[in-house]
Amino acid sequence: MSSTTQNGLIVSAHSADFVWRAGGAIALYAQRGFNMTVVCLSFGERGESAKLWREPGMTLEKVKTARREEATRAASILGASVRFLDCGDYPLRVSDDALFQLADIYRELRPAFVLTHSLKDPYNFDHPLATHVAQEARIIAQAHGHRPDQPVLGAPPVFLFEPHQPEQCEWKP
């Protein structure tokens, strides 16, 4: 990656969210030459995987493997790379280690912008949690006391995906 290439970061609660909520933006910016990186906090192994769970002999690990493969394929089609933090699903729980890992990704990529979920979603508590985590990791990456041997992050803007029920999520463009 050249030093002039810009990066975009997408923080997705589940492994399918980035596709249907920001797929167009990801593909557009990839086409414009940005290195687009998706971080999936969860595989969506419980909430988004009903079809997989109906298969005989399905296990949690098989679901996670299938979801990883699907998300990796989708990211590739959009022109992005994808990373997985495996923080669980229903409930999504982000440990300090995962939060620091995301902060380190911010520092590594130094994104020009960040895309993530809306601030409110009464139908899926994992989505606003992902937004909170994306913003908290950004703040940690800006702190001089986090890995003081590394340069701090500036302040990349954070933009929010439009939720599937914008009026009930109090979303404003």
Salt bridges, closest charged atoms under 4 A:
ASP17 OD2 - HIS14 ND1 2.81
ASP17 OD1 - ARG21 NE 3.73
ASP17 OD2 - HIS117 NE2 3.49
ASP17 OD2 - HIS127 NE2 3.25
GLU48 OE2 - HIS14 ND1 3.59
GLU48 OE1 - ARG67 NH2 2.84
GLU70 OE1 - ARG67 NE 3.07
ASP86 OD1 - LYS64 NZ 3.05
ASP89 OD1 - HIS14 NE2 3.01
ASP104 OD1 - HIS146 NE2 2.87
ASP104 OD2 - ARG147 NH2 2.72
GLU108 OE2 - ARG83 NH2 2.71
ASP121 OD2 - HIS127 ND1 2.92
ASP126 OD2 - HIS14 NE2 2.87
GLU136 OE1 - HIS132 NE2 3.23
GLU170 OE1 - LYS120 NZ 2.85
